[in-house]
Amino acid sequence: MRRHPWIFAGSVAKLSGRAKPGDTVEVVSDAGKVLGRAAWSPESQIRARMWTFDADTPIDHAFFKRSIAAAVARRASHPYLRGQQGVRLIHGESDGLPGIIADRYRETVVLQLTAAGAERWREAIVTGLMQATACGNIYERSDSEVRALEGLAPRAGVLAGEMPDADLAIEEYGVVLGVDAVGGHKTGFYLDQRENRRLTRELAAGRSVLNCFCYTGGFSLQALAGGARDVLSIDSSAPALLAAQRNLARNPSLDAARAEWRDADVFTALRELKTAGRRFDLIVLDPPKFAPSAAHAQRAARAYKDINLLGFRLLNPGGILMTYSCSGGIGQELFQSIVAGAASDAGRDVQILHRLAAAPDHPIGLAFPEGEYLKGLVCCVQ
Ligand code: SAH
């Protein structure tokens, strides 16, 4: 066994005794060797998720207290993460805690439970988080659609303390950004792009910037902070654009006159910009997950190719494309070949300057390659 945390339905020969969803089961090999303990998910194709590979470790309150404290301590020991106001404290399987996501925004922790085992241990997880962080406010955002695969209904609400502050905001590399823990995407914010937004800030000086799929304006504001000449930001969500403009107002040192916001579909808007003869020096493409799984890869590949092709066409010579995919179904190699195809169709000579991934509070378990969902390329166009 290679310490992969998932046991698929097809590899379960038999269940001895009874187990309800979320119960802890002992995992035993064909040869009768105890391999560890797992959470039972009878509704899911991922039939069990490993809590431990140690035959002697019981799964109890103390297990969660220890594992959560260890995950929090890993963040505290990393120089990029220490002192951040917004940090992912628990990143599921890659932190040895399958189905558990916990993001801290100042004194508030937003928790997302996506598997039956995590659901079963909600109370122990909340206690462990409060002990490890001294945060009094824990808010649950278990409304991700993946819960349906586990037979779990969506759930959201206060687990401890108070409702998240309506004005909750974090500072990220000098820029203040609001976090809508209750109504925003995921747990309210995309912490995974923190380091990549910082790189945008470093590359933006004097450039005319286009930020596609801008959400609440994280890349846009960092570009302005880095001295961009102007920043056009596009998103098809009106509430996200409103939040982005509120974010800009939170940062009075940034020149609001250089920011333009457009409520539009990116696929259409890129074509219109091309027709209008607009050109940019730096383009960010950070689309939503086009391919949640490998089954969607082909359609998603066409969508990635389309926006990257249009992106290359809109760049001035010497321009930079920062392009991302957060699709689990599209691997790094495939993504790079899609971007290469787009560059070739655009007739541009392109070099990769940086390969990017999620920030270090979103680690990738070496035994869990599925954890590598976010990949990015920073490309320079001749
Ligand atoms: N870059 C952002 C996160 C992007 S999330 C950050 O750093 O915070 C993806 C965004 O794409 C969402 O805000 C969603 O509203 C937007 N979106 C999805 N499909 C779109 C489309 N076809 N056109 C424009 N925006 C779209």
Residues whose N, C-alpha, C, O or C-beta is under 5 A from the ligand:
A	BS01	SAH	Y190 Q193 F213 C214 Y215 T216 G218 F219 I234 D235 S236 S237 A240 A264 D265 V266 D286 P287 P288
